[in-house]
Amino acid sequence: MNTLIVAPLLIPLATLVLTLLARRSPRAVSALSLAGALALAAAGLVLVGLAAQGQILATQAGGWAAPYGITLVIDRLSAVMVAITGIVGAAVIAFALARDDDPARGRNFHPLVHGLLVGVCGAFVTGDVFNLYVWFEVLLAGSFALLVLGGGKRRLAGTVVYMVLNLVATLMFLLAAGMLYGASGSLNMALLAQAFAADEVPASAHAAVVLMLTAFSIKAALFPVFGWLPASYHVAWPPVSALFAGLLTKVGVYALIRSVTLFWPEPGIVHEVLLWVACATMLIGVLGAAAQVEVRRILSFHIVSQVGYMILGLALATPLALAGAIFYLIHHIVVKANLFLIGGIAAHLTGSERLAAMGGLYARTPGLALLFAIPALSLAGIPPLSGFWAKFALVRAALDAGAWSAAAVALATGLLTLLSMSKIWNEAFLKPHPAGHEGERSADGLRPARWVVSALAAMTVAIGLAAGPVMDYAVAAADQLGAPAGYIAAATGDGGH
């Protein structure tokens, strides 16, 4: 069982090493990279199956008991996050293989992607604050290198903005961890949760957690510190930007959900602040998207806006709201990664990412138009797609809690999201290309890339049509978050249960 718990770390780490050893053979690197991502997805699905039975898996690395050992814990939330990470990682790698016209870039891309996946999965399964910091550093290092992959002044400028604000957040996190250890004598999340529940920590520990949550908020791109995201994501190579769009801010959201539900499970001032921040994030993000004229910049601002929905569920702190936030996480990772991949195909076919210079895609490739429409409508919350059920749960939870303003903001944001998606549809798909057929580029070699986006679109439809079982899983995961005694018992024990 311990091997299964560490599989989300061992699989991408082993794949990273193997792709480095096989660098002289691009075909071997590609095969190893895709196989590693598929293995990670398979391990994640096995963990989801075990978690769905109510099991919380835990281990203490090296046999050192808490608070001295490195604790790994997998419950329903962390299991599904590992699974969806593997699925999106495999999709992005397969897409990159279809679009890779630079062998040198591919040799660097694959090890870096698996290094990033190690950091992401580590953040999802760690059970102590210091190692959460370590895994953030691992994924941050990988993301820096991936962002500049391919070179160019535009990518370098975007990387500088990304790097500066994320390093500020990292330093805040490190300072908070030091303060927390000094105040409590432990960084094990379960032991800290016990101490907070018994009110056995000084005020400085509460201040440290507030500082830690601020750092997570920056990494999740919450209002007001979100400018780094739309300044950087759109400049990366399309497979890289899709991977970032699907996963990186969700690590920050996951850290916020885990920390708040462990340390302050009862509604209070922190939840009230998060409610206002969530509403501001939804509105500012969607309004920023409306002002953009490039496809991936529009989609980048929508990441900001959609993160607001997830934090809305955390702020409301009811079982339905938390379940809605978890459902939204699952839905959004798939939808947003797919939209960035489709945006990359559209830019390749039209020769530009600027809406004014795009056009003619519906007449030329109606299949791609349908593949765009599915995640775009899901993002806006149109039934019966996955986004509708996620938004429905959150709006219902807001109304049940008497948060009428938050419900209104959520509904208005969904409408404005639909308008933004309509702008891309009208400009890139419906209108003729401004340069006529001379502006169109060859579609040779894009068929495998279309298979990838088709699979992700089918997954979006499947989540929507199977909303009942997915919501049942999300509700059970929310119940675990709302009553963390099982998580604490597993994390402080000698192997979980």
PAROKOL-436038 format. One record per residue (C-alpha): residue number from 1; chain; x negated, z negated, y. Coordinates in Angstrom, 2 decimals. Layout:
BEGIN
ROGU    n  chain        u        w        v
ROGU  NUM      A        X        Z        Y
...
END
This chain:
BEGIN
ROGU    n  chain        u        w        v
ROGU    1      A     0.00     0.00     0.00
ROGU    2      A    -2.88    -0.75     2.37
ROGU    3      A    -4.12     2.82     1.94
ROGU    4      A    -0.73     4.11     3.08
ROGU    5      A    -0.80     1.88     6.16
ROGU    6      A    -4.19     3.23     7.27
ROGU    7      A    -3.36     6.84     6.32
ROGU    8      A    -2.25     7.72     9.91
ROGU    9      A    -5.79     6.88    11.00
ROGU   10      A    -7.81     8.09     8.01
ROGU   11      A    -6.19    11.53     7.72
ROGU   12      A    -6.90    12.82    11.25
ROGU   13      A   -10.31    11.10    11.27
ROGU   14      A   -11.29    12.75     8.00
ROGU   15      A    -9.98    16.10     9.25
ROGU   16      A   -12.04    15.74    12.43
ROGU   17      A   -15.20    15.20    10.39
ROGU   18      A   -14.45    18.07     8.00
ROGU   19      A   -13.74    20.53    10.83
ROGU   20      A   -17.04    19.58    12.45
ROGU   21      A   -18.92    20.11     9.18
ROGU   22      A   -17.26    23.51     8.68
ROGU   23      A   -17.89    24.79    12.23
ROGU   24      A   -19.79    27.84    11.01
ROGU   25      A   -16.69    29.13     9.22
ROGU   26      A   -13.74    29.64    11.61
ROGU   27      A   -11.43    30.36     8.68
ROGU   28      A   -12.36    27.08     6.96
ROGU   29      A   -11.92    25.15    10.22
ROGU   30      A    -8.46    26.62    10.69
ROGU   31      A    -7.38    25.88     7.12
ROGU   32      A    -8.71    22.32     7.21
ROGU   33      A    -7.12    21.63    10.57
ROGU   34      A    -3.66    22.80     9.56
ROGU   35      A    -3.90    21.03     6.19
ROGU   36      A    -4.88    17.78     7.92
ROGU   37      A    -1.94    17.95    10.32
ROGU   38      A     0.48    18.69     7.47
ROGU   39      A    -0.95    15.76     5.50
ROGU   40      A    -0.42    13.50     8.51
ROGU   41      A     3.19    14.68     8.80
ROGU   42      A     3.72    14.07     5.06
ROGU   43      A     2.26    10.55     5.29
ROGU   44      A     4.48     9.86     8.28
ROGU   45      A     7.59    10.97     6.41
ROGU   46      A     6.68     8.72     3.48
ROGU   47      A     6.32     5.82     5.92
ROGU   48      A     9.72     6.68     7.43
ROGU   49      A    11.23     6.53     3.94
ROGU   50      A     9.76     3.08     3.35
ROGU   51      A    10.72     1.86     6.81
ROGU   52      A    14.29     3.09     6.30
ROGU   53      A    14.52     0.64     3.38
ROGU   54      A    13.82    -2.20     5.79
ROGU   55      A    10.16    -2.66     4.93
ROGU   56      A     7.66    -3.66     7.61
ROGU   57      A     4.18    -2.82     6.40
ROGU   58      A     1.19    -4.74     7.70
ROGU   59      A    -2.45    -5.27     6.86
ROGU   60      A    -5.41    -7.16     8.29
ROGU   61      A    -8.47    -4.90     8.33
ROGU   62      A   -11.38    -6.33     6.38
ROGU   63      A    -9.27    -9.22     5.14
ROGU   64      A    -9.71   -11.13     8.38
ROGU   65      A    -6.49   -12.94     9.21
ROGU   66      A    -4.94   -12.89    12.67
ROGU   67      A    -6.03   -13.50    15.36
ROGU   68      A    -9.56   -12.46    14.28
ROGU   69      A    -8.82    -9.33    12.26
ROGU   70      A    -7.63    -5.89    13.32
ROGU   71      A    -3.92    -5.92    12.61
ROGU   72      A    -2.00    -2.77    11.68
ROGU   73      A     1.80    -2.90    11.56
ROGU   74      A     4.30    -0.16    10.73
ROGU   75      A     8.02    -0.69    11.30
ROGU   76      A    10.81     1.84    11.78
ROGU   77      A     9.73     2.82    15.30
ROGU   78      A     6.02     3.27    14.57
ROGU   79      A     6.76     5.13    11.31
ROGU   80      A     8.94     7.75    12.96
ROGU   81      A     6.44     8.16    15.80
ROGU   82      A     3.66     8.86    13.28
ROGU   83      A     5.86    11.38    11.46
ROGU   84      A     6.87    13.26    14.58
ROGU   85      A     3.23    13.26    15.74
ROGU   86      A     2.17    14.96    12.53
ROGU   87      A     4.97    17.52    12.76
ROGU   88      A     4.23    18.47    16.36
ROGU   89      A     0.49    18.45    15.67
ROGU   90      A     0.96    20.89    12.79
ROGU   91      A     3.21    23.13    14.92
ROGU   92      A     0.73    23.26    17.79
ROGU   93      A    -2.20    23.97    15.48
ROGU   94      A    -0.28    26.78    13.74
ROGU   95      A     0.65    28.23    17.14
ROGU   96      A    -2.98    28.06    18.27
ROGU   97      A    -4.10    29.91    15.14
ROGU   98      A    -1.63    32.69    15.96
ROGU   99      A    -2.74    32.94    19.59
ROGU  100      A    -6.46    32.21    19.28
ROGU  101      A    -8.45    35.16    20.64
ROGU  102      A   -11.59    33.07    21.30
ROGU  103      A   -13.36    31.84    18.14
ROGU  104      A   -15.65    29.52    20.13
ROGU  105      A   -12.64    27.82    21.72
ROGU  106      A   -11.02    27.43    18.30
ROGU  107      A   -14.10    25.71    16.88
ROGU  108      A   -13.87    23.11    19.63
ROGU  109      A   -10.08    22.90    19.72
ROGU  110      A    -9.49    21.73    16.16
ROGU  111      A   -11.85    18.71    16.03
ROGU  112      A   -10.65    17.63    19.47
ROGU  113      A    -6.99    17.84    18.46
ROGU  114      A    -7.55    15.60    15.46
ROGU  115      A    -9.55    13.20    17.59
ROGU  116      A    -6.54    13.03    19.89
ROGU  117      A    -4.20    12.50    16.92
ROGU  118      A    -6.35     9.58    15.74
ROGU  119      A    -5.88     7.91    19.13
ROGU  120      A    -2.15     8.60    19.26
ROGU  121      A    -1.48     7.30    15.75
ROGU  122      A    -3.75     4.32    16.31
ROGU  123      A    -1.71     3.33    19.34
ROGU  124      A     1.48     3.55    17.28
ROGU  125      A     0.29     1.35    14.39
ROGU  126      A    -1.98    -1.23    16.04
ROGU  127      A    -0.81    -4.82    16.17
ROGU  128      A    -3.12    -6.20    18.85
ROGU  129      A    -3.65    -5.53    22.53
ROGU  130      A    -7.39    -4.92    22.46
ROGU  131      A    -7.16    -2.23    19.81
ROGU  132      A    -4.29    -0.66    21.70
ROGU  133      A    -6.78    -0.35    24.57
ROGU  134      A    -9.34     1.17    22.19
ROGU  135      A    -6.89     3.79    20.91
ROGU  136      A    -5.88     4.66    24.46
ROGU  137      A    -9.57     5.28    25.17
ROGU  138      A    -9.90     7.50    22.09
ROGU  139      A    -6.93     9.69    23.01
ROGU  140      A    -8.02     9.76    26.65
ROGU  141      A   -11.48    11.07    25.72
ROGU  142      A    -9.93    13.75    23.51
ROGU  143      A    -7.45    14.75    26.19
ROGU  144      A   -10.18    15.15    28.82
ROGU  145      A   -12.08    17.56    26.61
ROGU  146      A    -8.97    19.49    25.58
ROGU  147      A    -7.80    19.85    29.16
ROGU  148      A   -10.96    21.68    30.28
ROGU  149      A   -11.15    23.76    27.09
ROGU  150      A   -11.81    27.35    28.14
ROGU  151      A   -13.24    26.44    31.53
ROGU  152      A   -12.21    27.67    34.97
ROGU  153      A   -11.91    26.04    38.40
ROGU  154      A    -8.15    25.56    38.05
ROGU  155      A    -8.51    23.58    34.84
ROGU  156      A   -11.38    21.57    36.26
ROGU  157      A    -9.31    20.61    39.32
ROGU  158      A    -6.36    19.58    37.16
ROGU  159      A    -8.66    17.55    34.91
ROGU  160      A   -10.09    15.63    37.87
ROGU  161      A    -6.61    14.51    38.98
ROGU  162      A    -5.66    13.64    35.40
ROGU  163      A    -8.89    11.77    34.81
ROGU  164      A    -8.90     9.69    38.00
ROGU  165      A    -5.41     8.24    37.67
ROGU  166      A    -5.66     7.69    33.93
ROGU  167      A    -8.99     5.91    34.36
ROGU  168      A    -7.40     3.68    36.98
ROGU  169      A    -4.65     2.84    34.48
ROGU  170      A    -7.25     2.20    31.78
ROGU  171      A    -9.20    -0.19    33.99
ROGU  172      A    -5.97    -2.01    34.83
ROGU  173      A    -5.21    -2.30    31.12
ROGU  174      A    -8.70    -3.66    30.36
ROGU  175      A    -8.41    -6.21    33.16
ROGU  176      A    -4.98    -7.25    31.89
ROGU  177      A    -6.32    -7.66    28.34
ROGU  178      A    -9.12    -9.89    29.61
ROGU  179      A    -6.71   -12.00    31.64
ROGU  180      A    -4.35   -12.29    28.68
ROGU  181      A    -7.09   -13.42    26.33
ROGU  182      A    -8.39   -15.92    28.85
ROGU  183      A    -4.90   -17.37    29.33
ROGU  184      A    -3.76   -17.44    25.70
ROGU  185      A    -6.86   -17.24    23.49
ROGU  186      A    -5.43   -14.34    21.48
ROGU  187      A    -4.67   -10.63    21.77
ROGU  188      A    -2.65   -10.35    18.56
ROGU  189      A     0.76    -9.07    19.65
ROGU  190      A     2.71   -11.15    17.16
ROGU  191      A     0.94   -14.39    18.07
ROGU  192      A     1.38   -13.61    21.75
ROGU  193      A     5.08   -12.98    21.20
ROGU  194      A     5.40   -16.37    19.50
ROGU  195      A     3.62   -18.07    22.39
ROGU  196      A     5.79   -16.31    24.99
ROGU  197      A     8.97   -17.20    23.11
ROGU  198      A     7.93   -20.87    22.96
ROGU  199      A     6.88   -20.80    26.64
ROGU  200      A     3.39   -21.93    25.63
ROGU  201      A     1.47   -19.61    27.95
ROGU  202      A     0.53   -20.16    31.60
ROGU  203      A     1.79   -18.09    34.51
ROGU  204      A    -1.44   -16.07    34.46
ROGU  205      A    -0.45   -14.68    31.05
ROGU  206      A     2.81   -13.40    32.50
ROGU  207      A     0.87   -11.84    35.38
ROGU  208      A    -1.47   -10.17    32.87
ROGU  209      A     1.45    -8.62    30.99
ROGU  210      A     2.94    -7.34    34.25
ROGU  211      A    -0.42    -5.69    35.04
ROGU  212      A    -0.50    -4.24    31.52
ROGU  213      A     3.01    -2.83    31.90
ROGU  214      A     1.95    -1.24    35.21
ROGU  215      A    -0.91     0.51    33.42
ROGU  216      A     1.48     1.75    30.73
ROGU  217      A     3.85     2.96    33.43
ROGU  218      A     1.11     5.12    34.93
ROGU  219      A     0.32     6.58    31.51
ROGU  220      A     4.03     7.24    30.92
ROGU  221      A     4.22     9.03    34.32
ROGU  222      A     6.86     6.77    35.82
ROGU  223      A     7.77     6.74    39.50
ROGU  224      A     5.91     6.41    41.83
ROGU  225      A     2.62     7.23    40.04
ROGU  226      A     3.44    10.43    38.18
ROGU  227      A     1.67    13.09    40.26
ROGU  228      A    -1.20    13.42    37.81
ROGU  229      A     1.08    15.01    35.19
ROGU  230      A     2.47    18.06    37.03
ROGU  231      A    -0.96    18.54    38.60
ROGU  232      A    -2.68    18.90    35.24
ROGU  233      A    -0.47    19.89    32.30
ROGU  234      A     0.30    23.40    33.53
ROGU  235      A    -3.38    24.42    33.82
ROGU  236      A    -4.33    23.79    30.17
ROGU  237      A    -4.38    26.37    27.39
ROGU  238      A    -0.70    26.64    26.24
ROGU  239      A    -1.19    24.97    22.82
ROGU  240      A    -3.00    22.09    24.54
ROGU  241      A    -0.33    21.68    27.21
ROGU  242      A     2.36    21.70    24.50
ROGU  243      A     0.56    18.95    22.58
ROGU  244      A     0.20    16.91    25.76
ROGU  245      A     3.82    17.50    26.76
ROGU  246      A     5.09    16.35    23.40
ROGU  247      A     2.91    13.31    22.79
ROGU  248      A     0.86    11.79    25.58
ROGU  249      A     3.47    10.25    27.87
ROGU  250      A     5.35     9.04    24.78
ROGU  251      A     2.39     6.83    23.89
ROGU  252      A     2.87     5.12    27.26
ROGU  253      A     6.61     4.86    26.66
ROGU  254      A     6.01     3.43    23.17
ROGU  255      A     3.60     0.84    24.58
ROGU  256      A     6.18    -0.19    27.18
ROGU  257      A     8.93    -0.51    24.58
ROGU  258      A     6.74    -2.49    22.20
ROGU  259      A     5.40    -4.84    24.87
ROGU  260      A     8.68    -5.58    26.63
ROGU  261      A    10.63    -6.18    23.42
ROGU  262      A     7.92    -8.50    22.08
ROGU  263      A     7.13   -10.50    25.19
ROGU  264      A    10.42   -10.43    27.13
ROGU  265      A    13.21    -9.52    24.70
ROGU  266      A    15.90   -11.13    26.86
ROGU  267      A    17.08    -9.25    29.99
ROGU  268      A    15.41   -10.47    33.17
ROGU  269      A    13.63    -9.39    36.32
ROGU  270      A    11.34    -7.02    34.40
ROGU  271      A    14.35    -5.15    33.03
ROGU  272      A    15.92    -4.99    36.49
ROGU  273      A    12.77    -3.46    37.95
ROGU  274      A    12.53    -1.00    35.07
ROGU  275      A    16.15     0.04    35.65
ROGU  276      A    15.43     1.05    39.24
ROGU  277      A    12.17     2.72    38.25
ROGU  278      A    13.97     4.67    35.51
ROGU  279      A    16.61     5.94    37.92
ROGU  280      A    14.02     6.95    40.50
ROGU  281      A    11.93     8.68    37.83
ROGU  282      A    14.90    10.70    36.59
ROGU  283      A    15.91    11.87    40.06
ROGU  284      A    12.48    12.52    41.58
ROGU  285      A    11.33    14.34    38.47
ROGU  286      A    14.29    16.70    38.29
ROGU  287      A    14.23    17.35    42.05
ROGU  288      A    10.53    18.13    41.81
ROGU  289      A    11.28    20.62    39.03
ROGU  290      A    13.87    22.35    41.23
ROGU  291      A    11.20    23.02    43.87
ROGU  292      A     8.69    24.69    41.53
ROGU  293      A     8.15    28.41    40.99
ROGU  294      A     5.98    28.40    37.84
ROGU  295      A     7.40    27.87    34.36
ROGU  296      A     5.04    25.17    33.14
ROGU  297      A     5.11    23.32    36.46
ROGU  298      A     8.90    23.19    36.18
ROGU  299      A     8.61    21.92    32.63
ROGU  300      A     5.95    19.38    33.67
ROGU  301      A     8.24    17.81    36.26
ROGU  302      A    10.96    17.68    33.62
ROGU  303      A     8.68    15.55    31.45
ROGU  304      A     8.66    13.02    34.28
ROGU  305      A    12.43    13.20    34.62
ROGU  306      A    13.10    12.84    30.89
ROGU  307      A    10.78     9.85    30.54
ROGU  308      A    13.18     8.13    32.94
ROGU  309      A    15.94     8.35    30.32
ROGU  310      A    13.77     6.59    27.74
ROGU  311      A    12.92     3.78    30.16
ROGU  312      A    16.62     3.51    31.05
ROGU  313      A    17.31     2.53    27.44
ROGU  314      A    14.54    -0.07    27.53
ROGU  315      A    15.77    -1.47    30.85
ROGU  316      A    19.37    -1.89    29.69
ROGU  317      A    18.06    -3.85    26.68
ROGU  318      A    21.23    -3.58    24.58
ROGU  319      A    21.10    -2.44    20.94
ROGU  320      A    22.82     0.86    21.77
ROGU  321      A    20.51     1.46    24.75
ROGU  322      A    17.37     0.85    22.68
ROGU  323      A    18.73     3.09    19.94
ROGU  324      A    19.38     5.78    22.56
ROGU  325      A    15.81     5.46    23.84
ROGU  326      A    14.42     5.88    20.31
ROGU  327      A    16.68     8.86    19.63
ROGU  328      A    15.55    10.32    22.96
ROGU  329      A    11.90     9.91    21.99
ROGU  330      A    12.43    11.81    18.73
ROGU  331      A    14.43    14.56    20.39
ROGU  332      A    12.22    14.99    23.43
ROGU  333      A     8.88    15.29    21.62
ROGU  334      A    10.15    18.29    19.65
ROGU  335      A    12.04    19.95    22.51
ROGU  336      A     9.35    19.60    25.15
ROGU  337      A     6.50    20.78    22.93
ROGU  338      A     8.60    23.81    21.98
ROGU  339      A     9.45    24.69    25.57
ROGU  340      A     5.77    24.69    26.51
ROGU  341      A     4.95    26.93    23.54
ROGU  342      A     7.75    29.35    24.45
ROGU  343      A     6.55    29.27    28.05
ROGU  344      A     3.12    30.33    26.81
ROGU  345      A     4.62    33.28    24.89
ROGU  346      A     6.73    34.31    27.89
ROGU  347      A     3.70    34.20    30.21
ROGU  348      A     1.71    36.32    27.76
ROGU  349      A     4.45    38.96    27.50
ROGU  350      A     5.09    39.20    31.25
ROGU  351      A     1.53    38.67    32.49
ROGU  352      A     2.36    35.71    34.71
ROGU  353      A     3.79    32.20    34.83
ROGU  354      A     5.24    32.68    38.32
ROGU  355      A     8.98    33.30    38.07
ROGU  356      A     8.87    35.99    40.78
ROGU  357      A     6.40    38.00    38.70
ROGU  358      A     8.28    37.58    35.40
ROGU  359      A    11.34    39.28    34.00
ROGU  360      A    12.81    41.58    31.38
ROGU  361      A    12.38    39.25    28.42
ROGU  362      A    16.02    39.25    27.32
ROGU  363      A    16.14    43.05    27.14
ROGU  364      A    12.77    43.26    25.44
ROGU  365      A    13.01    40.33    23.01
ROGU  366      A    16.46    38.77    22.72
ROGU  367      A    15.23    36.59    19.85
ROGU  368      A    12.81    34.83    22.17
ROGU  369      A    15.62    34.37    24.68
ROGU  370      A    17.67    32.56    22.02
ROGU  371      A    14.68    30.44    21.05
ROGU  372      A    14.28    29.41    24.70
ROGU  373      A    17.98    28.71    25.13
ROGU  374      A    18.13    26.21    22.25
ROGU  375      A    15.55    23.66    23.54
ROGU  376      A    16.51    24.34    27.17
ROGU  377      A    20.16    23.49    26.54
ROGU  378      A    19.13    20.52    24.43
ROGU  379      A    16.97    19.24    27.28
ROGU  380      A    19.99    19.47    29.59
ROGU  381      A    22.19    17.61    27.09
ROGU  382      A    24.56    20.35    25.94
ROGU  383      A    26.45    19.61    22.69
ROGU  384      A    25.96    19.75    19.77
ROGU  385      A    22.19    19.82    20.29
ROGU  386      A    19.96    16.75    19.96
ROGU  387      A    19.71    16.06    23.69
ROGU  388      A    23.47    15.62    24.00
ROGU  389      A    23.59    12.75    21.52
ROGU  390      A    20.59    11.03    23.08
ROGU  391      A    22.10    11.25    26.57
ROGU  392      A    25.54    10.26    25.29
ROGU  393      A    24.16     7.06    23.76
ROGU  394      A    22.31     6.13    26.94
ROGU  395      A    25.21     6.87    29.30
ROGU  396      A    27.59     4.97    27.02
ROGU  397      A    25.18     2.02    26.97
ROGU  398      A    24.91     2.10    30.77
ROGU  399      A    28.70     2.09    31.17
ROGU  400      A    29.07    -0.73    28.63
ROGU  401      A    26.51    -2.76    30.58
ROGU  402      A    28.26    -2.10    33.88
ROGU  403      A    25.31    -0.08    35.20
ROGU  404      A    27.53     2.51    36.84
ROGU  405      A    24.84     3.80    39.20
ROGU  406      A    22.41     4.35    36.36
ROGU  407      A    25.04     6.25    34.37
ROGU  408      A    25.76     8.43    37.40
ROGU  409      A    22.06     9.16    37.89
ROGU  410      A    21.70    10.08    34.21
ROGU  411      A    24.63    12.49    34.37
ROGU  412      A    23.47    14.03    37.66
ROGU  413      A    19.97    14.50    36.27
ROGU  414      A    21.39    16.30    33.25
ROGU  415      A    23.30    18.70    35.53
ROGU  416      A    20.23    19.37    37.68
ROGU  417      A    18.17    19.93    34.52
ROGU  418      A    20.66    22.60    33.45
ROGU  419      A    20.28    24.28    36.84
ROGU  420      A    16.48    24.30    36.50
ROGU  421      A    16.68    25.81    33.04
ROGU  422      A    19.11    28.40    34.41
ROGU  423      A    16.53    29.34    37.04
ROGU  424      A    13.95    30.08    34.35
ROGU  425      A    16.57    31.97    32.33
ROGU  426      A    17.63    34.13    35.27
ROGU  427      A    14.14    34.90    36.55
ROGU  428      A    12.14    35.27    33.35
ROGU  429      A    14.76    36.59    30.96
ROGU  430      A    17.68    38.25    32.72
ROGU  431      A    16.24    40.09    35.71
ROGU  432      A    14.11    43.21    35.13
ROGU  433      A    10.36    42.86    35.33
ROGU  434      A     9.27    43.51    38.96
ROGU  435      A     6.59    45.94    37.79
ROGU  436      A     8.80    47.64    35.24
ROGU  437      A     7.31    48.52    31.87
ROGU  438      A     3.83    48.60    33.40
ROGU  439      A     3.96    44.82    33.83
ROGU  440      A     4.77    44.16    30.18
ROGU  441      A     2.05    43.15    27.76
ROGU  442      A     1.74    43.82    24.06
ROGU  443      A     3.48    41.51    21.61
ROGU  444      A     0.98    42.29    18.84
ROGU  445      A     0.00    39.23    16.84
ROGU  446      A     2.76    37.00    18.22
ROGU  447      A     4.94    36.95    15.10
ROGU  448      A     3.33    33.78    13.63
ROGU  449      A     3.73    32.06    17.01
ROGU  450      A     7.43    32.95    16.96
ROGU  451      A     7.77    31.43    13.52
ROGU  452      A     6.40    28.17    14.91
ROGU  453      A     8.82    28.02    17.85
ROGU  454      A    11.65    29.08    15.53
ROGU  455      A    10.88    26.13    13.24
ROGU  456      A    10.90    23.69    16.17
ROGU  457      A    14.14    25.18    17.50
ROGU  458      A    15.69    24.80    14.04
ROGU  459      A    14.54    21.19    14.01
ROGU  460      A    16.29    20.61    17.35
ROGU  461      A    19.51    22.05    15.96
ROGU  462      A    19.14    20.02    12.76
ROGU  463      A    18.68    16.76    14.68
ROGU  464      A    21.82    17.55    16.63
ROGU  465      A    23.88    18.42    13.57
ROGU  466      A    22.53    15.41    11.65
ROGU  467      A    22.91    13.08    14.61
ROGU  468      A    24.69    10.46    12.50
ROGU  469      A    21.79     9.67    10.12
ROGU  470      A    19.24     9.97    12.93
ROGU  471      A    21.26     7.59    15.10
ROGU  472      A    21.66     5.18    12.17
ROGU  473      A    17.88     5.10    11.82
ROGU  474      A    17.50     4.62    15.59
ROGU  475      A    20.04     1.77    15.58
ROGU  476      A    18.18     0.04    12.74
ROGU  477      A    14.89     0.51    14.61
ROGU  478      A    16.50    -0.95    17.74
ROGU  479      A    17.71    -3.93    15.72
ROGU  480      A    14.11    -4.58    14.64
ROGU  481      A    12.96    -4.38    18.24
ROGU  482      A    15.72    -6.65    19.47
ROGU  483      A    14.99    -9.29    16.82
ROGU  484      A    11.19    -9.14    16.38
ROGU  485      A    10.96   -12.04    13.95
ROGU  486      A    10.36    -9.66    11.01
ROGU  487      A     7.62    -7.80    12.89
ROGU  488      A     5.96   -11.11    13.84
ROGU  489      A     6.15   -12.46    10.28
ROGU  490      A     4.61    -9.27     8.85
ROGU  491      A     1.86    -9.06    11.48
ROGU  492      A     0.79   -12.67    11.02
ROGU  493      A     1.04   -12.66     7.24
ROGU  494      A    -1.37   -11.45     4.60
ROGU  495      A     0.04    -8.01     3.89
ROGU  496      A     3.51    -7.63     5.32
ROGU  497      A     6.73    -7.40     3.42
END
